[in-house]
Amino acid sequence: MKYPAVLERLLTPSRFAALGPGTPTTEVRATLADLDVPLPCRAGLYLYFDFLDESHEISQELHTPEGSMWHAIMHRREPDAANSKYWWRKVGTHRVLEQLREQSPALGSAFTTPDAFVDFCEHVRDTGTPDEDLAKRVQLLEWQLLFDFCWRKGKA
């Protein structure tokens, strides 16, 4: 998907975020704050650059399935598996989850459910194993699919 130039610059090259909280990319903080993007996209961008508190603040105010998804991903990375699973239950079924099930096999993963992925991330976080790398690739795909969905919905 094509985004405005400022977003393209921020998102290129893609980055594999930590499965845990990570370290905020402080040099993009001002740019993120100034972007004119739909709120769900803003929550996703803050999460992408490891600003979990900022992402959380926005996502908990979004009373939509997409807001619940950003909220669930943030808690998975926090890490707070039980809280993440709570927010995934609030999401229910969603087109992004269907796309993730369809596209994750190309990465070498069979994404089944958000709860199973939370458990997988809990198991492989900070192990330095190929499974941790796989989880990071699936997490990036998850982020890209959800961000694209939010972008299209917000610009419709």
C-alpha positions, 0 to 999 in steps of 0.5 A: 500500500502507498502512504504519504511520503512522510509515512513511507520514510518512517516505515522504510525499511520495515523494522522487526519490533521486539516481542517485548516492550522494546526501546522507544525510537526517540528520534521519531517522537516529534514526527509521530506527534505531528502526523495527520493520521487517523487515530487507530493509525496513530496508535499503531505507529506509536506501537511500531516505534515502541512507544507503548504508553502512547499507543495504550493511551490512544487504543484504550479510547478507541471503542472499535475492534481495531482499537481493541486489536492495537490494545491487545498487541500492546499488552502482548508486548508489555508483556501481559498475556492475560490482558492481551487475551482479554482484548483479543476476546473483545475483537472477536472475528476480524478480516485482519485475522483472516488475512493473517491466517491466510498469509502467515504460512508464507513466513513459515508459520501457521497462525491459528488464533490470537491466543495461541500467538500470545502463548507462542510469543510468551514462549519464545520472547528473548530466546534468540532462537529461530522461533523468536525471529519467526514470531517477529516476522508474524508480528510485523505482518500482523502490524502491516495488515492492521495498519493497512486496514486502519488506513483504508478505513480512516481514509474512506 
